[in-house]
Amino acid sequence: MRSTFLLIVCVFTCFSVLGQKYNKYDAQGKRHGKWQKKYDNSDQVRYEGTFSHGKEIGEFKFYKPSSGDAPTAIKTFSKNNDTVQIKYFTQKGKIISEGQMVIKERTGLWKYYHNGSNKIMMTENYLGGKLTGEQLTYFENGQLTEKTTFVDGKRQGERVMYSEKGIMLKEFTYDNDQLHGYTKYYDTNGELIIEGKYKRDRKDGLWKYYVDGKLSEQKMFPLKN
C-alpha cells in the first residue's frame, strides 16, 4: 500500500515538473526560460525558444499552421546586442533566404536562393533597413545575370544585365532611382544594337540603332509631332 502511494506521488510530481517546462516568469514578471506559444484552439506550435529575463536569446523556431514539425523561420538572437540572424524556409525545409536584422531593420548581407535549391539566386546589402551597395542576381548555373548599385534604397550609377553565357545584354545608368545617362543594348552575340541617353526616365537626344554592326537609323528625342 505504501509503495503504491509513493508511486502515485512520484508520477504526480513528474507531471507537475513537465507541466512547468515551458512559459515561466521571473520575480519581475518577465518571461524566463523555455517558452512555447501555440496557435489558438490548436496543438500546433506557433513558436518556441528561450527567454532570459524578458529578452530572447539563442534560437527561436517559428511554424506555420500547416508546417508540422518543420520550422518556416529560425531566428537566432544575440545575448549581448540586438542583432538577429534569420533564416526562412519552405514548408519542405528548403532554405529561401537568410540575413541579419537589428530592431526589425535588415542590415548587412542578405542571401536568397533558387526555388528548392541551395544555389544562390541573389545577394544584396542593407544599411539601416535600406538597400546599399551592389545587388547581384545569378542564374542557377552560377552565372551573374544582373548587377545593380543602390544608395540609400535607390538605384544609383550602373546597372548591367548578362545572358546565361555571360554576354552583356544591357547597360543602364541611374540617378536617384531614375534612368539618367547612357544606355546600351546588345544582341546575344554581344554586338551593339541600340545606344542613347535618358534624362529623368525619358529618352533624350540622339539615339542610334545598328544592324550587323552598322548604323541603320537615328532618332532625336523627345520626338516632335
Secondary structure, 3 states (H helix, E strand, C coil): CHHHHHHHHHHHHHHHHHHCCCCEECCCCCEEEEEEEECCCCCCEEEEEEEECCEEEEEEEECCCCCCCCCCEEEEECCCCCEEEEEEECCCCCEEEEEEEECCEEEEEEEEECCCCCCEEEEEEEECCEECEEEEEECCCCCEEEEEEEECCEEEEEEEEECCCCCEEEEEEEECCEECEEEEEECCCCCEEEEEEEECCEEEEEEEEEECCEEEEEEEECCCC
